[in-house]
Amino acid sequence: MGGHSKKLQDFFTDMKIPMARRDRIPLVVAPEGILWIVGYRQDERWVPTSLTARCLVITVTPPPLAEGTD
């Protein structure tokens, strides 16, 4: 986002994510704030660089859709 912060609600609105679906989107957070909106965007401050010494790799597998969900 070019080094600018944005409220999570504004991000969801800009991405046109329905309100009923927002509470099912996982977030990876730390004391510094949201690191990753799973499936959408990672905070640029946490992108690995050539100076990165250690990484935590998180893999997310989507659950099967239940009948009647989007």
PQR file of N, CA, C, O and H, with PARSE charges and radii, in Angstrom:
ATOM      1  N   MET A   1       0.837  -1.198   0.000 -0.4000 1.5000
ATOM      2  CA  MET A   1       0.000   0.000   0.000 -0.0000 2.0000
ATOM      3  C   MET A   1       0.870   1.246   0.000  0.5500 1.7000
ATOM      4  O   MET A   1       0.435   2.307   0.448 -0.5500 1.4000
ATOM      5  N   GLY A   2       2.076   1.130  -0.489 -0.4000 1.5000
ATOM      6  CA  GLY A   2       2.917   2.303  -0.615 -0.0000 2.0000
ATOM      7  C   GLY A   2       3.358   2.901   0.702  0.5500 1.7000
ATOM      8  O   GLY A   2       3.607   4.104   0.776 -0.5500 1.4000
ATOM      9  H   GLY A   2       2.430   0.269  -0.853  0.4000 1.0000
ATOM     10  N   GLY A   3       3.463   2.077   1.764 -0.4000 1.5000
ATOM     11  CA  GLY A   3       3.926   2.583   3.051 -0.0000 2.0000
ATOM     12  C   GLY A   3       2.851   3.271   3.869  0.5500 1.7000
ATOM     13  O   GLY A   3       3.149   3.830   4.924 -0.5500 1.4000
ATOM     14  H   GLY A   3       3.261   1.100   1.704  0.4000 1.0000
ATOM     15  N   HIS A   4       1.614   3.246   3.412 -0.4000 1.5000
ATOM     16  CA  HIS A   4       0.519   3.876   4.154 -0.0000 2.0000
ATOM     17  C   HIS A   4      -0.303   2.812   4.857  0.5500 1.7000
ATOM     18  O   HIS A   4      -0.433   1.688   4.370 -0.5500 1.4000
ATOM     19  H   HIS A   4       1.372   2.792   2.555  0.4000 1.0000
ATOM     20  N   SER A   5      -0.857   3.173   6.004 -0.4000 1.5000
ATOM     21  CA  SER A   5      -1.715   2.228   6.721 -0.0000 2.0000
ATOM     22  C   SER A   5      -3.170   2.491   6.339  0.5500 1.7000
ATOM     23  O   SER A   5      -3.532   3.564   5.856 -0.5500 1.4000
ATOM     24  H   SER A   5      -0.752   4.086   6.399  0.4000 1.0000
ATOM     25  N   LYS A   6      -3.979   1.472   6.576 -0.4000 1.5000
ATOM     26  CA  LYS A   6      -5.397   1.579   6.261 -0.0000 2.0000
ATOM     27  C   LYS A   6      -6.149   0.769   7.310  0.5500 1.7000
ATOM     28  O   LYS A   6      -5.690  -0.295   7.725 -0.5500 1.4000
ATOM     29  H   LYS A   6      -3.685   0.600   6.969  0.4000 1.0000
ATOM     30  N   LYS A   7      -7.283   1.264   7.729 -0.4000 1.5000
ATOM     31  CA  LYS A   7      -8.111   0.526   8.671 -0.0000 2.0000
ATOM     32  C   LYS A   7      -8.625  -0.742   7.990  0.5500 1.7000
ATOM     33  O   LYS A   7      -8.896  -0.752   6.790 -0.5500 1.4000
ATOM     34  H   LYS A   7      -7.655   2.129   7.391  0.4000 1.0000
ATOM     35  N   LEU A   8      -8.754  -1.820   8.789 -0.4000 1.5000
ATOM     36  CA  LEU A   8      -9.214  -3.087   8.242 -0.0000 2.0000
ATOM     37  C   LEU A   8     -10.598  -2.941   7.607  0.5500 1.7000
ATOM     38  O   LEU A   8     -10.850  -3.493   6.536 -0.5500 1.4000
ATOM     39  H   LEU A   8      -8.533  -1.812   9.764  0.4000 1.0000
ATOM     40  N   GLN A   9     -11.479  -2.214   8.252 -0.4000 1.5000
ATOM     41  CA  GLN A   9     -12.823  -2.003   7.711 -0.0000 2.0000
ATOM     42  C   GLN A   9     -12.747  -1.318   6.345  0.5500 1.7000
ATOM     43  O   GLN A   9     -13.479  -1.695   5.429 -0.5500 1.4000
ATOM     44  H   GLN A   9     -11.275  -1.766   9.123  0.4000 1.0000
ATOM     45  N   ASP A  10     -11.880  -0.327   6.196 -0.4000 1.5000
ATOM     46  CA  ASP A  10     -11.731   0.363   4.917 -0.0000 2.0000
ATOM     47  C   ASP A  10     -11.160  -0.568   3.856  0.5500 1.7000
ATOM     48  O   ASP A  10     -11.572  -0.513   2.697 -0.5500 1.4000
ATOM     49  H   ASP A  10     -11.285  -0.021   6.940  0.4000 1.0000
ATOM     50  N   PHE A  11     -10.216  -1.424   4.242 -0.4000 1.5000
ATOM     51  CA  PHE A  11      -9.656  -2.398   3.305 -0.0000 2.0000
ATOM     52  C   PHE A  11     -10.758  -3.315   2.790  0.5500 1.7000
ATOM     53  O   PHE A  11     -10.880  -3.525   1.584 -0.5500 1.4000
ATOM     54  H   PHE A  11      -9.881  -1.470   5.183  0.4000 1.0000
ATOM     55  N   PHE A  12     -11.564  -3.863   3.706 -0.4000 1.5000
ATOM     56  CA  PHE A  12     -12.651  -4.756   3.305 -0.0000 2.0000
ATOM     57  C   PHE A  12     -13.645  -4.033   2.396  0.5500 1.7000
ATOM     58  O   PHE A  12     -14.113  -4.604   1.411 -0.5500 1.4000
ATOM     59  H   PHE A  12     -11.465  -3.692   4.686  0.4000 1.0000
ATOM     60  N   THR A  13     -13.963  -2.807   2.715 -0.4000 1.5000
ATOM     61  CA  THR A  13     -14.891  -2.027   1.887 -0.0000 2.0000
ATOM     62  C   THR A  13     -14.306  -1.804   0.497  0.5500 1.7000
ATOM     63  O   THR A  13     -14.998  -1.994  -0.503 -0.5500 1.4000
ATOM     64  H   THR A  13     -13.583  -2.343   3.515  0.4000 1.0000
ATOM     65  N   ASP A  14     -13.045  -1.407   0.426 -0.4000 1.5000
ATOM     66  CA  ASP A  14     -12.392  -1.170  -0.870 -0.0000 2.0000
ATOM     67  C   ASP A  14     -12.328  -2.436  -1.712  0.5500 1.7000
ATOM     68  O   ASP A  14     -12.433  -2.373  -2.937 -0.5500 1.4000
ATOM     69  H   ASP A  14     -12.483  -1.253   1.239  0.4000 1.0000
ATOM     70  N   MET A  15     -12.157  -3.589  -1.062 -0.4000 1.5000
ATOM     71  CA  MET A  15     -12.075  -4.869  -1.763 -0.0000 2.0000
ATOM     72  C   MET A  15     -13.465  -5.449  -2.055  0.5500 1.7000
ATOM     73  O   MET A  15     -13.590  -6.511  -2.665 -0.5500 1.4000
ATOM     74  H   MET A  15     -12.072  -3.640  -0.067  0.4000 1.0000
ATOM     75  N   LYS A  16     -14.502  -4.736  -1.613 -0.4000 1.5000
ATOM     76  CA  LYS A  16     -15.895  -5.152  -1.809 -0.0000 2.0000
ATOM     77  C   LYS A  16     -16.186  -6.540  -1.224  0.5500 1.7000
ATOM     78  O   LYS A  16     -16.865  -7.364  -1.837 -0.5500 1.4000
ATOM     79  H   LYS A  16     -14.401  -3.873  -1.118  0.4000 1.0000
ATOM     80  N   ILE A  17     -15.655  -6.767  -0.028 -0.4000 1.5000
ATOM     81  CA  ILE A  17     -15.892  -8.019   0.679 -0.0000 2.0000
ATOM     82  C   ILE A  17     -17.168  -7.849   1.490  0.5500 1.7000
ATOM     83  O   ILE A  17     -17.251  -6.943   2.319 -0.5500 1.4000
ATOM     84  H   ILE A  17     -15.104  -6.098   0.470  0.4000 1.0000
ATOM     85  N   PRO A  18     -18.167  -8.703   1.270 -0.5600 1.5000
ATOM     86  CA  PRO A  18     -19.438  -8.568   1.990  0.2800 2.0000
ATOM     87  C   PRO A  18     -19.243  -8.655   3.502  0.5500 1.7000
ATOM     88  O   PRO A  18     -18.396  -9.406   3.987 -0.5500 1.4000
ATOM     89  N   MET A  19     -20.026  -7.887   4.231 -0.4000 1.5000
ATOM     90  CA  MET A  19     -19.919  -7.854   5.689 -0.0000 2.0000
ATOM     91  C   MET A  19     -20.101  -9.237   6.305  0.5500 1.7000
ATOM     92  O   MET A  19     -19.431  -9.569   7.283 -0.5500 1.4000
ATOM     93  H   MET A  19     -20.714  -7.277   3.838  0.4000 1.0000
ATOM     94  N   ALA A  20     -20.994 -10.043   5.747 -0.4000 1.5000
ATOM     95  CA  ALA A  20     -21.254 -11.374   6.295 -0.0000 2.0000
ATOM     96  C   ALA A  20     -20.050 -12.298   6.157  0.5500 1.7000
ATOM     97  O   ALA A  20     -19.961 -13.295   6.874 -0.5500 1.4000
ATOM     98  H   ALA A  20     -21.537  -9.774   4.953  0.4000 1.0000
ATOM     99  N   ARG A  21     -19.140 -11.997   5.272 -0.4000 1.5000
ATOM    100  CA  ARG A  21     -17.971 -12.852   5.031 -0.0000 2.0000
ATOM    101  C   ARG A  21     -16.726 -12.387   5.792  0.5500 1.7000
ATOM    102  O   ARG A  21     -15.794 -13.171   5.974 -0.5500 1.4000
ATOM    103  H   ARG A  21     -19.212 -11.187   4.690  0.4000 1.0000
ATOM    104  N   ARG A  22     -16.694 -11.157   6.228 -0.4000 1.5000
ATOM    105  CA  ARG A  22     -15.498 -10.562   6.830 -0.0000 2.0000
ATOM    106  C   ARG A  22     -15.033 -11.276   8.088  0.5500 1.7000
ATOM    107  O   ARG A  22     -13.829 -11.406   8.307 -0.5500 1.4000
ATOM    108  H   ARG A  22     -17.451 -10.520   6.080  0.4000 1.0000
ATOM    109  N   ASP A  23     -15.951 -11.738   8.913 -0.4000 1.5000
ATOM    110  CA  ASP A  23     -15.546 -12.383  10.166 -0.0000 2.0000
ATOM    111  C   ASP A  23     -14.972 -13.779   9.955  0.5500 1.7000
ATOM    112  O   ASP A  23     -14.487 -14.394  10.904 -0.5500 1.4000
ATOM    113  H   ASP A  23     -16.929 -11.632   8.735  0.4000 1.0000
ATOM    114  N   ARG A  24     -15.018 -14.292   8.712 -0.4000 1.5000
ATOM    115  CA  ARG A  24     -14.457 -15.612   8.407 -0.0000 2.0000
ATOM    116  C   ARG A  24     -13.083 -15.512   7.754  0.5500 1.7000
ATOM    117  O   ARG A  24     -12.492 -16.540   7.424 -0.5500 1.4000
ATOM    118  H   ARG A  24     -15.412 -13.792   7.941  0.4000 1.0000
ATOM    119  N   ILE A  25     -12.564 -14.312   7.560 -0.4000 1.5000
ATOM    120  CA  ILE A  25     -11.249 -14.132   6.948 -0.0000 2.0000
ATOM    121  C   ILE A  25     -10.205 -14.134   8.060  0.5500 1.7000
ATOM    122  O   ILE A  25     -10.232 -13.274   8.941 -0.5500 1.4000
ATOM    123  H   ILE A  25     -13.044 -13.477   7.828  0.4000 1.0000
ATOM    124  N   PRO A  26      -9.280 -15.103   8.023 -0.5600 1.5000
ATOM    125  CA  PRO A  26      -8.263 -15.161   9.080  0.2800 2.0000
ATOM    126  C   PRO A  26      -7.279 -14.003   8.994  0.5500 1.7000
ATOM    127  O   PRO A  26      -6.958 -13.516   7.909 -0.5500 1.4000
ATOM    128  N   LEU A  27      -6.812 -13.575  10.153 -0.4000 1.5000
ATOM    129  CA  LEU A  27      -5.792 -12.534  10.256 -0.0000 2.0000
ATOM    130  C   LEU A  27      -4.614 -13.094  11.038  0.5500 1.7000
ATOM    131  O   LEU A  27      -4.800 -13.818  12.016 -0.5500 1.4000
ATOM    132  H   LEU A  27      -7.073 -13.970  11.034  0.4000 1.0000
ATOM    133  N   VAL A  28      -3.404 -12.761  10.608 -0.4000 1.5000
ATOM    134  CA  VAL A  28      -2.202 -13.078  11.373 -0.0000 2.0000
ATOM    135  C   VAL A  28      -1.756 -11.755  11.981  0.5500 1.7000
ATOM    136  O   VAL A  28      -1.482 -10.788  11.271 -0.5500 1.4000
ATOM    137  H   VAL A  28      -3.252 -12.173   9.814  0.4000 1.0000
ATOM    138  N   VAL A  29      -1.688 -11.730  13.316 -0.4000 1.5000
ATOM    139  CA  VAL A  29      -1.400 -10.474  14.011 -0.0000 2.0000
ATOM    140  C   VAL A  29      -0.217 -10.626  14.962  0.5500 1.7000
ATOM    141  O   VAL A  29       0.119 -11.729  15.393 -0.5500 1.4000
ATOM    142  H   VAL A  29      -1.911 -12.515  13.894  0.4000 1.0000
ATOM    143  N   ALA A  30       0.391  -9.514  15.271 -0.4000 1.5000
ATOM    144  CA  ALA A  30       1.487  -9.414  16.236 -0.0000 2.0000
ATOM    145  C   ALA A  30       1.247  -8.136  17.025  0.5500 1.7000
ATOM    146  O   ALA A  30       0.350  -7.365  16.684 -0.5500 1.4000
ATOM    147  H   ALA A  30       0.118  -8.618  14.920  0.4000 1.0000
ATOM    148  N   PRO A  31       2.031  -7.894  18.077 -0.5600 1.5000
ATOM    149  CA  PRO A  31       1.851  -6.647  18.828  0.2800 2.0000
ATOM    150  C   PRO A  31       1.941  -5.397  17.936  0.5500 1.7000
ATOM    151  O   PRO A  31       1.341  -4.369  18.249 -0.5500 1.4000
ATOM    152  N   GLU A  32       2.690  -5.486  16.831 -0.4000 1.5000
ATOM    153  CA  GLU A  32       2.840  -4.337  15.931 -0.0000 2.0000
ATOM    154  C   GLU A  32       1.611  -4.093  15.068  0.5500 1.7000
ATOM    155  O   GLU A  32       1.476  -3.024  14.474 -0.5500 1.4000
ATOM    156  H   GLU A  32       3.178  -6.321  16.577  0.4000 1.0000
ATOM    157  N   GLY A  33       0.717  -5.069  14.993 -0.4000 1.5000
ATOM    158  CA  GLY A  33      -0.493  -4.916  14.189 -0.0000 2.0000
ATOM    159  C   GLY A  33      -0.742  -6.132  13.315  0.5500 1.7000
ATOM    160  O   GLY A  33      -0.195  -7.208  13.558 -0.5500 1.4000
ATOM    161  H   GLY A  33       0.827  -5.938  15.476  0.4000 1.0000
ATOM    162  N   ILE A  34      -1.564  -5.955  12.305 -0.4000 1.5000
ATOM    163  CA  ILE A  34      -1.913  -7.043  11.389 -0.0000 2.0000
ATOM    164  C   ILE A  34      -0.740  -7.285  10.440  0.5500 1.7000
ATOM    165  O   ILE A  34      -0.269  -6.363   9.774 -0.5500 1.4000
ATOM    166  H   ILE A  34      -2.008  -5.081  12.108  0.4000 1.0000
ATOM    167  N   LEU A  35      -0.272  -8.544  10.385 -0.4000 1.5000
ATOM    168  CA  LEU A  35       0.821  -8.908   9.499 -0.0000 2.0000
ATOM    169  C   LEU A  35       0.311  -9.390   8.144  0.5500 1.7000
ATOM    170  O   LEU A  35       0.939  -9.156   7.111 -0.5500 1.4000
ATOM    171  H   LEU A  35      -0.655  -9.293  10.925  0.4000 1.0000
ATOM    172  N   TRP A  36      -0.851 -10.075   8.165 -0.4000 1.5000
ATOM    173  CA  TRP A  36      -1.347 -10.692   6.942 -0.0000 2.0000
ATOM    174  C   TRP A  36      -2.855 -10.830   7.022  0.5500 1.7000
ATOM    175  O   TRP A  36      -3.384 -11.356   8.001 -0.5500 1.4000
ATOM    176  H   TRP A  36      -1.360 -10.265   9.005  0.4000 1.0000
ATOM    177  N   ILE A  37      -3.540 -10.365   6.010 -0.4000 1.5000
ATOM    178  CA  ILE A  37      -4.954 -10.646   5.819 -0.0000 2.0000
ATOM    179  C   ILE A  37      -4.955 -11.844   4.877  0.5500 1.7000
ATOM    180  O   ILE A  37      -4.768 -11.698   3.669 -0.5500 1.4000
ATOM    181  H   ILE A  37      -3.111  -9.937   5.214  0.4000 1.0000
ATOM    182  N   VAL A  38      -5.167 -13.021   5.442 -0.4000 1.5000
ATOM    183  CA  VAL A  38      -4.974 -14.275   4.718 -0.0000 2.0000
ATOM    184  C   VAL A  38      -5.810 -14.294   3.437  0.5500 1.7000
ATOM    185  O   VAL A  38      -7.023 -14.088   3.449 -0.5500 1.4000
ATOM    186  H   VAL A  38      -5.319 -13.139   6.423  0.4000 1.0000
ATOM    187  N   GLY A  39      -5.114 -14.548   2.348 -0.4000 1.5000
ATOM    188  CA  GLY A  39      -5.774 -14.617   1.047 -0.0000 2.0000
ATOM    189  C   GLY A  39      -5.850 -13.287   0.330  0.5500 1.7000
ATOM    190  O   GLY A  39      -6.298 -13.231  -0.815 -0.5500 1.4000
ATOM    191  H   GLY A  39      -4.128 -14.716   2.338  0.4000 1.0000
ATOM    192  N   TYR A  40      -5.419 -12.203   0.983 -0.4000 1.5000
ATOM    193  CA  TYR A  40      -5.540 -10.885   0.369 -0.0000 2.0000
ATOM    194  C   TYR A  40      -4.223 -10.118   0.315  0.5500 1.7000
ATOM    195  O   TYR A  40      -3.727  -9.823  -0.772 -0.5500 1.4000
ATOM    196  H   TYR A  40      -5.055 -12.248   1.913  0.4000 1.0000
ATOM    197  N   ARG A  41      -3.650  -9.793   1.472 -0.4000 1.5000
ATOM    198  CA  ARG A  41      -2.490  -8.902   1.459 -0.0000 2.0000
ATOM    199  C   ARG A  41      -1.633  -9.098   2.705  0.5500 1.7000
ATOM    200  O   ARG A  41      -2.135  -9.355   3.800 -0.5500 1.4000
ATOM    201  H   ARG A  41      -4.053 -10.033   2.355  0.4000 1.0000
ATOM    202  N   GLN A  42      -0.313  -8.969   2.500 -0.4000 1.5000
ATOM    203  CA  GLN A  42       0.657  -9.008   3.594 -0.0000 2.0000
ATOM    204  C   GLN A  42       1.170  -7.595   3.830  0.5500 1.7000
ATOM    205  O   GLN A  42       1.336  -6.820   2.888 -0.5500 1.4000
ATOM    206  H   GLN A  42       0.095  -8.761   1.610  0.4000 1.0000
ATOM    207  N   ASP A  43       1.418  -7.266   5.090 -0.4000 1.5000
ATOM    208  CA  ASP A  43       1.994  -5.967   5.426 -0.0000 2.0000
ATOM    209  C   ASP A  43       3.412  -5.906   4.857  0.5500 1.7000
ATOM    210  O   ASP A  43       4.214  -6.810   5.089 -0.5500 1.4000
ATOM    211  H   ASP A  43       1.283  -7.895   5.855  0.4000 1.0000
ATOM    212  N   GLU A  44       3.717  -4.858   4.124 -0.4000 1.5000
ATOM    213  CA  GLU A  44       5.023  -4.710   3.466 -0.0000 2.0000
ATOM    214  C   GLU A  44       6.181  -4.706   4.459  0.5500 1.7000
ATOM    215  O   GLU A  44       7.306  -5.049   4.095 -0.5500 1.4000
ATOM    216  H   GLU A  44       3.065  -4.123   3.935  0.4000 1.0000
ATOM    217  N   ARG A  45       5.923  -4.325   5.699 -0.4000 1.5000
ATOM    218  CA  ARG A  45       6.994  -4.314   6.707 -0.0000 2.0000
ATOM    219  C   ARG A  45       7.506  -5.714   7.015  0.5500 1.7000
ATOM    220  O   ARG A  45       8.597  -5.856   7.568 -0.5500 1.4000
ATOM    221  H   ARG A  45       5.010  -4.046   5.995  0.4000 1.0000
ATOM    222  N   TRP A  46       6.751  -6.746   6.673 -0.4000 1.5000
ATOM    223  CA  TRP A  46       7.092  -8.110   7.033 -0.0000 2.0000
ATOM    224  C   TRP A  46       7.491  -8.959   5.836  0.5500 1.7000
ATOM    225  O   TRP A  46       7.593 -10.178   5.968 -0.5500 1.4000
ATOM    226  H   TRP A  46       5.865  -6.631   6.224  0.4000 1.0000
ATOM    227  N   VAL A  47       7.717  -8.370   4.690 -0.4000 1.5000
ATOM    228  CA  VAL A  47       8.169  -9.110   3.511 -0.0000 2.0000
ATOM    229  C   VAL A  47       9.639  -9.476   3.703  0.5500 1.7000
ATOM    230  O   VAL A  47      10.447  -8.603   4.024 -0.5500 1.4000
ATOM    231  H   VAL A  47       7.635  -7.379   4.583  0.4000 1.0000
ATOM    232  N   PRO A  48      10.007 -10.749   3.514 -0.5600 1.5000
ATOM    233  CA  PRO A  48      11.417 -11.144   3.676  0.2800 2.0000
ATOM    234  C   PRO A  48      12.325 -10.425   2.667  0.5500 1.7000
ATOM    235  O   PRO A  48      11.942 -10.181   1.523 -0.5500 1.4000
ATOM    236  N   THR A  49      13.530 -10.098   3.125 -0.4000 1.5000
ATOM    237  CA  THR A  49      14.529  -9.450   2.274 -0.0000 2.0000
ATOM    238  C   THR A  49      15.828 -10.247   2.357  0.5500 1.7000
ATOM    239  O   THR A  49      15.886 -11.276   3.029 -0.5500 1.4000
ATOM    240  H   THR A  49      13.841 -10.297   4.054  0.4000 1.0000
ATOM    241  N   SER A  50      16.851  -9.781   1.684 -0.4000 1.5000
ATOM    242  CA  SER A  50      18.150 -10.447   1.740 -0.0000 2.0000
ATOM    243  C   SER A  50      18.763 -10.373   3.142  0.5500 1.7000
ATOM    244  O   SER A  50      19.678 -11.135   3.451 -0.5500 1.4000
ATOM    245  H   SER A  50      16.804  -8.944   1.138  0.4000 1.0000
ATOM    246  N   LEU A  51      18.282  -9.484   3.975 -0.4000 1.5000
ATOM    247  CA  LEU A  51      18.781  -9.350   5.348 -0.0000 2.0000
ATOM    248  C   LEU A  51      18.007 -10.215   6.343  0.5500 1.7000
ATOM    249  O   LEU A  51      18.371 -10.278   7.517 -0.5500 1.4000
ATOM    250  H   LEU A  51      17.539  -8.864   3.723  0.4000 1.0000
ATOM    251  N   THR A  52      16.955 -10.875   5.892 -0.4000 1.5000
ATOM    252  CA  THR A  52      16.126 -11.701   6.771 -0.0000 2.0000
ATOM    253  C   THR A  52      16.913 -12.928   7.225  0.5500 1.7000
ATOM    254  O   THR A  52      17.458 -13.668   6.406 -0.5500 1.4000
ATOM    255  H   THR A  52      16.659 -10.824   4.938  0.4000 1.0000
ATOM    256  N   ALA A  53      16.965 -13.133   8.542 -0.4000 1.5000
ATOM    257  CA  ALA A  53      17.706 -14.268   9.098 -0.0000 2.0000
ATOM    258  C   ALA A  53      16.805 -15.473   9.356  0.5500 1.7000
ATOM    259  O   ALA A  53      17.235 -16.615   9.196 -0.5500 1.4000
ATOM    260  H   ALA A  53      16.522 -12.531   9.207  0.4000 1.0000
ATOM    261  N   ARG A  54      15.545 -15.222   9.759 -0.4000 1.5000
ATOM    262  CA  ARG A  54      14.626 -16.315  10.073 -0.0000 2.0000
ATOM    263  C   ARG A  54      13.242 -15.979   9.540  0.5500 1.7000
ATOM    264  O   ARG A  54      12.851 -14.814   9.472 -0.5500 1.4000
ATOM    265  H   ARG A  54      15.195 -14.294   9.889  0.4000 1.0000
ATOM    266  N   CYS A  55      12.507 -17.026   9.162 -0.4000 1.5000
ATOM    267  CA  CYS A  55      11.134 -16.852   8.673 -0.0000 2.0000
ATOM    268  C   CYS A  55      10.226 -17.864   9.341  0.5500 1.7000
ATOM    269  O   CYS A  55      10.645 -18.971   9.682 -0.5500 1.4000
ATOM    270  H   CYS A  55      12.825 -17.972   9.217  0.4000 1.0000
ATOM    271  N   LEU A  56       8.995 -17.474   9.519 -0.4000 1.5000
ATOM    272  CA  LEU A  56       7.946 -18.383   9.942 -0.0000 2.0000
ATOM    273  C   LEU A  56       7.065 -18.589   8.722  0.5500 1.7000
ATOM    274  O   LEU A  56       6.529 -17.630   8.168 -0.5500 1.4000
ATOM    275  H   LEU A  56       8.655 -16.575   9.241  0.4000 1.0000
ATOM    276  N   VAL A  57       6.916 -19.826   8.308 -0.4000 1.5000
ATOM    277  CA  VAL A  57       6.093 -20.130   7.145 -0.0000 2.0000
ATOM    278  C   VAL A  57       4.744 -20.633   7.636  0.5500 1.7000
ATOM    279  O   VAL A  57       4.673 -21.602   8.392 -0.5500 1.4000
ATOM    280  H   VAL A  57       7.351 -20.606   8.758  0.4000 1.0000
ATOM    281  N   ILE A  58       3.686 -19.977   7.209 -0.4000 1.5000
ATOM    282  CA  ILE A  58       2.327 -20.358   7.579 -0.0000 2.0000
ATOM    283  C   ILE A  58       1.604 -20.770   6.309  0.5500 1.7000
ATOM    284  O   ILE A  58       1.568 -20.019   5.334 -0.5500 1.4000
ATOM    285  H   ILE A  58       3.744 -19.190   6.595  0.4000 1.0000
ATOM    286  N   THR A  59       1.031 -21.962   6.323 -0.4000 1.5000
ATOM    287  CA  THR A  59       0.262 -22.455   5.182 -0.0000 2.0000
ATOM    288  C   THR A  59      -1.194 -22.539   5.598  0.5500 1.7000
ATOM    289  O   THR A  59      -1.518 -23.077   6.657 -0.5500 1.4000
ATOM    290  H   THR A  59       1.060 -22.571   7.115  0.4000 1.0000
ATOM    291  N   VAL A  60      -2.065 -22.008   4.762 -0.4000 1.5000
ATOM    292  CA  VAL A  60      -3.490 -22.022   5.062 -0.0000 2.0000
ATOM    293  C   VAL A  60      -4.191 -22.818   3.969  0.5500 1.7000
ATOM    294  O   VAL A  60      -4.069 -22.513   2.783 -0.5500 1.4000
ATOM    295  H   VAL A  60      -1.801 -21.571   3.902  0.4000 1.0000
ATOM    296  N   THR A  61      -4.920 -23.834   4.386 -0.4000 1.5000
ATOM    297  CA  THR A  61      -5.711 -24.638   3.463 -0.0000 2.0000
ATOM    298  C   THR A  61      -7.164 -24.276   3.680  0.5500 1.7000
ATOM    299  O   THR A  61      -7.667 -24.395   4.798 -0.5500 1.4000
ATOM    300  H   THR A  61      -5.019 -24.081   5.350  0.4000 1.0000
ATOM    301  N   PRO A  62      -7.856 -23.834   2.628 -0.5600 1.5000
ATOM    302  CA  PRO A  62      -9.245 -23.439   2.827  0.2800 2.0000
ATOM    303  C   PRO A  62     -10.107 -24.642   3.191  0.5500 1.7000
ATOM    304  O   PRO A  62      -9.944 -25.727   2.632 -0.5500 1.4000
ATOM    305  N   PRO A  63     -11.024 -24.440   4.133 -0.5600 1.5000
ATOM    306  CA  PRO A  63     -11.936 -25.537   4.485  0.2800 2.0000
ATOM    307  C   PRO A  63     -12.916 -25.776   3.338  0.5500 1.7000
ATOM    308  O   PRO A  63     -13.182 -24.866   2.554 -0.5500 1.4000
ATOM    309  N   PRO A  64     -13.454 -26.994   3.234 -0.5600 1.5000
ATOM    310  CA  PRO A  64     -14.467 -27.225   2.189  0.2800 2.0000
ATOM    311  C   PRO A  64     -15.687 -26.357   2.446  0.5500 1.7000
ATOM    312  O   PRO A  64     -16.078 -26.141   3.593 -0.5500 1.4000
ATOM    313  N   LEU A  65     -16.274 -25.868   1.385 -0.4000 1.5000
ATOM    314  CA  LEU A  65     -17.470 -25.037   1.543 -0.0000 2.0000
ATOM    315  C   LEU A  65     -18.653 -25.887   1.963  0.5500 1.7000
ATOM    316  O   LEU A  65     -18.926 -26.937   1.380 -0.5500 1.4000
ATOM    317  H   LEU A  65     -15.956 -26.043   0.454  0.4000 1.0000
ATOM    318  N   ALA A  66     -19.342 -25.419   2.975 -0.4000 1.5000
ATOM    319  CA  ALA A  66     -20.560 -26.086   3.414 -0.0000 2.0000
ATOM    320  C   ALA A  66     -21.714 -25.634   2.537  0.5500 1.7000
ATOM    321  O   ALA A  66     -21.681 -24.537   1.978 -0.5500 1.4000
ATOM    322  H   ALA A  66     -19.121 -24.567   3.449  0.4000 1.0000
ATOM    323  N   GLU A  67     -22.701 -26.448   2.418 -0.4000 1.5000
ATOM    324  CA  GLU A  67     -23.867 -26.105   1.612 -0.0000 2.0000
ATOM    325  C   GLU A  67     -24.512 -24.834   2.161  0.5500 1.7000
ATOM    326  O   GLU A  67     -24.709 -24.695   3.368 -0.5500 1.4000
ATOM    327  H   GLU A  67     -22.728 -27.338   2.871  0.4000 1.0000
ATOM    328  N   GLY A  68     -24.831 -23.932   1.277 -0.4000 1.5000
ATOM    329  CA  GLY A  68     -25.486 -22.689   1.663 -0.0000 2.0000
ATOM    330  C   GLY A  68     -24.535 -21.562   1.982  0.5500 1.7000
ATOM    331  O   GLY A  68     -24.981 -20.499   2.415 -0.5500 1.4000
ATOM    332  H   GLY A  68     -24.671 -24.045   0.296  0.4000 1.0000
ATOM    333  N   THR A  69     -23.212 -21.752   1.782 -0.4000 1.5000
ATOM    334  CA  THR A  69     -22.253 -20.682   2.005 -0.0000 2.0000
ATOM    335  C   THR A  69     -21.693 -20.244   0.683  0.5500 1.7000
ATOM    336  O   THR A  69     -21.844 -20.935  -0.325 -0.5500 1.4000
ATOM    337  H   THR A  69     -22.850 -22.615   1.430  0.4000 1.0000
ATOM    338  N   ASP A  70     -21.031 -19.069   0.678 -0.4000 1.5000
ATOM    339  CA  ASP A  70     -20.456 -18.575  -0.583 -0.0000 2.0000
ATOM    340  C   ASP A  70     -19.024 -18.952  -0.736  0.5500 1.7000
ATOM    341  O   ASP A  70     -18.400 -18.611  -1.742 -0.5500 1.4000
ATOM    342  H   ASP A  70     -20.908 -18.508   1.496  0.4000 1.0000
TER
END
